[in-house]
Amino acid sequence: AARIADDEAFAKKFAQLFLDMGGIYPKLAQVLSMRPDLIKNQRVLLRLRCVQEECARLPFAEAEALVRSECAEFREGRCQLRDWPKYIHAGSVAQVAPFVREGNLTASVSSTA
């Protein structure tokens, strides 16, 4: 019982590291969760699988500001983001968001964050 509790505590802390680092690290946790040849502890693998769902969510206003700061087409008004669900999930495998290019709805922008 003590061993199980220790394994669970370690797994939780290990998974939390990926969340705390943010950026690409939750995706790395997802990849590692599918590699039992690298990580032998089943509790760690299970916790790493959950990291994607536990990522911090980015409010639309912050995402819009980030896109404007990094992309001239959005900054110059040639493209604009359309409303999508209240928050973008930072760790989505295939995030898709509609945007408008010079007055016409463009199908989508995809990323593999």
CYANA upper distance limits for C-alpha pairs under 8 A (distance plus 0.5 A):
  1 ALA  CA      5 ALA  CA      6.80
  2 ALA  CA      6 ASP  CA      6.62
  3 ARG  CA      7 ASP  CA      6.58
  4 ILE  CA      8 GLU  CA      6.61
  5 ALA  CA      9 ALA  CA      6.61
  6 ASP  CA     10 PHE  CA      6.63
  7 ASP  CA     11 ALA  CA      6.52
  7 ASP  CA     41 ASN  CA      8.47
  7 ASP  CA     43 ARG  CA      7.26
  7 ASP  CA     44 VAL  CA      8.26
  8 GLU  CA     12 LYS  CA      6.60
  8 GLU  CA     43 ARG  CA      6.71
  8 GLU  CA     44 VAL  CA      8.06
  9 ALA  CA     13 LYS  CA      6.77
 10 PHE  CA     14 PHE  CA      6.46
 10 PHE  CA     44 VAL  CA      8.12
 11 ALA  CA     15 ALA  CA      6.61
 11 ALA  CA     43 ARG  CA      6.49
 11 ALA  CA     44 VAL  CA      4.89
 11 ALA  CA     45 LEU  CA      8.50
 11 ALA  CA     47 ARG  CA      6.66
 12 LYS  CA     16 GLN  CA      6.62
 12 LYS  CA     44 VAL  CA      7.97
 12 LYS  CA     47 ARG  CA      6.93
 13 LYS  CA     17 LEU  CA      6.92
 14 PHE  CA     18 PHE  CA      7.73
 14 PHE  CA     44 VAL  CA      7.94
 15 ALA  CA     19 LEU  CA      7.29
 15 ALA  CA     29 ALA  CA      7.86
 15 ALA  CA     44 VAL  CA      7.93
 15 ALA  CA     47 ARG  CA      6.47
 15 ALA  CA     48 LEU  CA      5.92
 15 ALA  CA     51 VAL  CA      6.97
 16 GLN  CA     20 ASP  CA      6.54
 16 GLN  CA     51 VAL  CA      8.25
 17 LEU  CA     21 MET  CA      6.67
 18 PHE  CA     22 GLY  CA      6.81
 18 PHE  CA     25 TYR  CA      5.69
 18 PHE  CA     26 PRO  CA      5.86
 18 PHE  CA     28 LEU  CA      8.43
 18 PHE  CA     29 ALA  CA      6.98
 18 PHE  CA     51 VAL  CA      7.90
 19 LEU  CA     25 TYR  CA      7.63
 19 LEU  CA     26 PRO  CA      6.46
 19 LEU  CA     51 VAL  CA      7.14
 19 LEU  CA     54 GLU  CA      8.00
 19 LEU  CA     55 CYS  CA      6.69
 19 LEU  CA     56 ALA  CA      8.44
 21 MET  CA     25 TYR  CA      6.80
 22 GLY  CA     26 PRO  CA      6.78
 22 GLY  CA     55 CYS  CA      8.15
 24 ILE  CA     28 LEU  CA      6.94
 24 ILE  CA    113 ALA  CA      7.45
 25 TYR  CA     29 ALA  CA      6.70
 26 PRO  CA     30 GLN  CA      6.85
 26 PRO  CA     51 VAL  CA      6.42
 26 PRO  CA     52 GLN  CA      6.25
 26 PRO  CA     55 CYS  CA      7.70
 26 PRO  CA     91 GLY  CA      7.05
 27 LYS  CA     31 VAL  CA      6.83
 27 LYS  CA     52 GLN  CA      7.38
 27 LYS  CA     91 GLY  CA      7.12
 27 LYS  CA    113 ALA  CA      7.74
 28 LEU  CA     32 LEU  CA      6.59
 29 ALA  CA     33 SER  CA      6.55
 29 ALA  CA     48 LEU  CA      5.77
 29 ALA  CA     49 ARG  CA      7.58
 29 ALA  CA     51 VAL  CA      7.19
 29 ALA  CA     52 GLN  CA      8.37
 30 GLN  CA     34 MET  CA      7.40
 30 GLN  CA     48 LEU  CA      6.51
 30 GLN  CA     49 ARG  CA      5.96
 30 GLN  CA     50 CYS  CA      8.39
 30 GLN  CA     51 VAL  CA      7.46
 30 GLN  CA     52 GLN  CA      7.20
 31 VAL  CA     35 ARG  CA      7.50
 32 LEU  CA     36 PRO  CA      8.37
 32 LEU  CA     38 LEU  CA      8.06
 32 LEU  CA     39 ILE  CA      7.91
 32 LEU  CA     45 LEU  CA      7.98
 32 LEU  CA     48 LEU  CA      7.73
 33 SER  CA     39 ILE  CA      8.31
 33 SER  CA     44 VAL  CA      8.33
 33 SER  CA     45 LEU  CA      5.18
 33 SER  CA     46 LEU  CA      7.41
 33 SER  CA     47 ARG  CA      8.48
 33 SER  CA     48 LEU  CA      5.74
 33 SER  CA     49 ARG  CA      5.88
 34 MET  CA     45 LEU  CA      7.89
 34 MET  CA     49 ARG  CA      8.47
 35 ARG  CA     39 ILE  CA      6.85
 36 PRO  CA     40 LYS  CA      5.91
 36 PRO  CA     41 ASN  CA      8.37
 36 PRO  CA     42 GLN  CA      8.42
 36 PRO  CA     45 LEU  CA      7.82
 39 ILE  CA     44 VAL  CA      8.02
 39 ILE  CA     45 LEU  CA      7.43
 40 LYS  CA     45 LEU  CA      8.37
 41 ASN  CA     45 LEU  CA      6.96
 42 GLN  CA     46 LEU  CA      6.68
 43 ARG  CA     47 ARG  CA      6.70
 44 VAL  CA     48 LEU  CA      6.60
 45 LEU  CA     49 ARG  CA      6.83
 46 LEU  CA     50 CYS  CA      7.30
 47 ARG  CA     51 VAL  CA      7.25
 50 CYS  CA     54 GLU  CA      7.03
 51 VAL  CA     55 CYS  CA      6.90
 52 GLN  CA     91 GLY  CA      5.76
 52 GLN  CA     92 SER  CA      7.70
 53 GLU  CA     91 GLY  CA      7.80
 55 CYS  CA     89 HIS  CA      7.63
 55 CYS  CA     90 ALA  CA      6.58
 55 CYS  CA     91 GLY  CA      6.60
 56 ALA  CA     89 HIS  CA      7.77
 56 ALA  CA     90 ALA  CA      6.90
 57 ARG  CA     87 TYR  CA      6.45
 57 ARG  CA     88 ILE  CA      6.46
 57 ARG  CA     89 HIS  CA      5.57
 57 ARG  CA     90 ALA  CA      6.17
 58 LEU  CA     62 GLU  CA      7.04
 58 LEU  CA     63 ALA  CA      6.90
 58 LEU  CA     87 TYR  CA      6.22
 58 LEU  CA     88 ILE  CA      6.12
 58 LEU  CA     89 HIS  CA      7.22
 58 LEU  CA     90 ALA  CA      7.06
 59 PRO  CA     63 ALA  CA      6.90
 59 PRO  CA     86 LYS  CA      7.44
 59 PRO  CA     87 TYR  CA      5.55
 59 PRO  CA     88 ILE  CA      7.34
 60 PHE  CA     64 GLU  CA      6.50
 60 PHE  CA     86 LYS  CA      7.07
 60 PHE  CA     87 TYR  CA      6.27
 60 PHE  CA     88 ILE  CA      7.39
 61 ALA  CA     65 ALA  CA      6.66
 62 GLU  CA     66 LEU  CA      6.64
 63 ALA  CA     67 VAL  CA      6.68
 63 ALA  CA     88 ILE  CA      8.41
 64 GLU  CA     68 ARG  CA      6.67
 64 GLU  CA     81 LEU  CA      7.48
 65 ALA  CA     69 SER  CA      6.64
 66 LEU  CA     70 GLU  CA      6.77
 67 VAL  CA     71 CYS  CA      6.31
 67 VAL  CA     74 PHE  CA      7.33
 67 VAL  CA     75 ARG  CA      8.45
 68 ARG  CA     72 ALA  CA      7.50
 68 ARG  CA     74 PHE  CA      5.64
 68 ARG  CA     75 ARG  CA      5.12
 69 SER  CA     75 ARG  CA      7.26
 71 CYS  CA     75 ARG  CA      6.72
 72 ALA  CA     76 GLU  CA      6.31
 73 GLU  CA     77 GLY  CA      6.71
 73 GLU  CA     78 ARG  CA      5.55
 73 GLU  CA     79 CYS  CA      5.99
 74 PHE  CA     78 ARG  CA      6.39
 74 PHE  CA     79 CYS  CA      5.17
 74 PHE  CA     80 GLN  CA      6.08
 75 ARG  CA     79 CYS  CA      8.48
 77 GLY  CA    102 GLU  CA      8.28
 78 ARG  CA    101 ARG  CA      6.18
 78 ARG  CA    102 GLU  CA      5.47
 79 CYS  CA     99 PHE  CA      7.17
 79 CYS  CA    100 VAL  CA      5.73
 79 CYS  CA    101 ARG  CA      4.81
 79 CYS  CA    102 GLU  CA      6.51
 80 GLN  CA     99 PHE  CA      6.04
 80 GLN  CA    100 VAL  CA      5.72
 80 GLN  CA    101 ARG  CA      7.30
 81 LEU  CA     97 ALA  CA      8.13
 81 LEU  CA     98 PRO  CA      7.08
 81 LEU  CA     99 PHE  CA      4.86
 81 LEU  CA    100 VAL  CA      6.88
 82 ARG  CA     97 ALA  CA      7.95
 82 ARG  CA     98 PRO  CA      6.21
 82 ARG  CA     99 PHE  CA      5.54
 82 ARG  CA    100 VAL  CA      7.39
 83 ASP  CA     98 PRO  CA      8.34
 84 TRP  CA     88 ILE  CA      8.43
 84 TRP  CA     97 ALA  CA      7.16
 84 TRP  CA     98 PRO  CA      8.09
 88 ILE  CA     95 GLN  CA      8.48
 89 HIS  CA     95 GLN  CA      8.33
 90 ALA  CA    113 ALA  CA      7.59
 91 GLY  CA    113 ALA  CA      6.39
 92 SER  CA    112 THR  CA      7.54
 92 SER  CA    113 ALA  CA      6.62
 93 VAL  CA    111 SER  CA      8.27
 93 VAL  CA    112 THR  CA      5.69
 93 VAL  CA    113 ALA  CA      6.60
 94 ALA  CA    110 SER  CA      6.81
 94 ALA  CA    111 SER  CA      6.32
 94 ALA  CA    112 THR  CA      5.56
 94 ALA  CA    113 ALA  CA      7.76
 95 GLN  CA    109 VAL  CA      8.42
 95 GLN  CA    110 SER  CA      6.07
 95 GLN  CA    111 SER  CA      6.07
 95 GLN  CA    112 THR  CA      7.07
 95 GLN  CA    113 ALA  CA      7.85
 96 VAL  CA    108 SER  CA      6.41
 96 VAL  CA    109 VAL  CA      6.01
 96 VAL  CA    110 SER  CA      5.20
 96 VAL  CA    111 SER  CA      7.48
 97 ALA  CA    108 SER  CA      5.88
 97 ALA  CA    109 VAL  CA      6.05
 97 ALA  CA    110 SER  CA      7.48
 98 PRO  CA    105 LEU  CA      7.79
 98 PRO  CA    106 THR  CA      6.93
 98 PRO  CA    107 ALA  CA      6.49
 98 PRO  CA    108 SER  CA      4.89
 98 PRO  CA    109 VAL  CA      6.87
 99 PHE  CA    105 LEU  CA      6.62
 99 PHE  CA    106 THR  CA      6.20
 99 PHE  CA    107 ALA  CA      7.92
 99 PHE  CA    108 SER  CA      6.86
 99 PHE  CA    109 VAL  CA      7.83
100 VAL  CA    104 ASN  CA      5.89
100 VAL  CA    105 LEU  CA      4.93
100 VAL  CA    106 THR  CA      6.00
101 ARG  CA    105 LEU  CA      6.84
101 ARG  CA    106 THR  CA      6.74
